[in-house]
Amino acid sequence: MDIALKKLDLVQRLLTIWDEAAIKRVAKVIEKEAAAEEDFTDEEIAELDKRRARYLSGESQPHTVEESMRLAREGDKA
């Protein structure tokens, strides 16, 4: 299932919950997860901006998912 369909499924399931305590528990999990995804340092954001600028200028080329996974695995071995 791709990410868009998974999100849609979760929203549909959320709409079936009527218990206020359950809604609050779900909200806490979502808030925690959303906050975790936003925890980039200023240095990390600067590096991402630099990489994006290199990509947009044509200086660097994107990698496929498979290539990215291979590179990440090889980085762990070093």
C-alpha positions as MATLAB code, in Angstrom:
seq = 'MDIALKKLDLVQRLLTIWDEAAIKRVAKVIEKEAAAEEDFTDEEIAELDKRRARYLSGESQPHTVEESMRLAREGDKA';
ca = [
       0.000    0.000    0.000;
       1.487    3.355   -0.923;
       1.735    6.181    1.587;
      -1.254    8.150    0.252;
      -3.561    5.146    0.553;
      -2.236    4.385    4.031;
      -2.936    7.970    5.118;
      -6.440    7.804    3.672;
      -7.059    4.521    5.490;
      -5.879    6.041    8.772;
      -8.118    9.099    8.339;
     -11.113    6.883    7.592;
     -10.398    4.774   10.664;
      -9.965    7.897   12.791;
     -13.393    9.113   11.694;
     -14.957    5.969   13.174;
     -13.591    6.665   16.682;
     -16.095    8.409   18.944;
     -14.527    7.772   22.350;
     -12.961   11.048   23.538;
     -10.209    9.316   25.513;
      -9.249    7.259   22.465;
      -9.165   10.401   20.287;
      -6.872   12.073   22.838;
      -4.522    9.073   22.794;
      -4.390    9.113   18.998;
      -3.790   12.881   19.018;
      -0.861   12.461   21.425;
       0.756    9.866   19.178;
       0.295   12.046   16.087;
       1.648   15.135   17.853;
       4.656   13.196   19.127;
       5.390   11.766   15.685;
       4.951   15.114   13.931;
       7.266   16.802   16.430;
       9.899   14.084   15.965;
       9.930   14.688   12.223;
      10.581   18.392   12.722;
      13.599   17.975   14.988;
      16.299   19.120   12.571;
      19.198   21.148   13.853;
      20.159   24.401   12.146;
      23.230   22.614   10.751;
      21.082   19.819    9.282;
      18.725   22.329    7.679;
      21.688   24.240    6.222;
      23.092   20.989    4.779;
      19.713   20.062    3.284;
      19.414   23.539    1.754;
      22.923   23.225    0.305;
      22.159   19.813   -1.201;
      18.872   21.058   -2.656;
      20.642   24.033   -4.246;
      23.235   21.684   -5.782;
      20.447   19.481   -7.150;
      18.476   22.425   -8.571;
      21.607   23.827  -10.237;
      22.267   20.462  -11.898;
      25.533   20.036   -9.991;
      24.368   16.794   -8.374;
      22.102   14.015   -9.590;
      19.373   12.267   -7.592;
      19.612    8.609   -6.589;
      16.912    5.987   -6.929;
      15.547    4.476   -3.735;
      17.579    1.345   -4.410;
      20.781    3.355   -4.911;
      20.119    5.339   -1.740;
      19.607    2.162    0.277;
      22.812    0.642   -1.142;
      24.800    3.790   -0.335;
      23.354    3.913    3.188;
      24.265    0.270    3.778;
      27.770    0.777    2.439;
      28.181    3.782    4.714;
      27.419    1.596    7.730;
      30.232   -0.796    6.735;
      32.863    1.935    6.610;
];
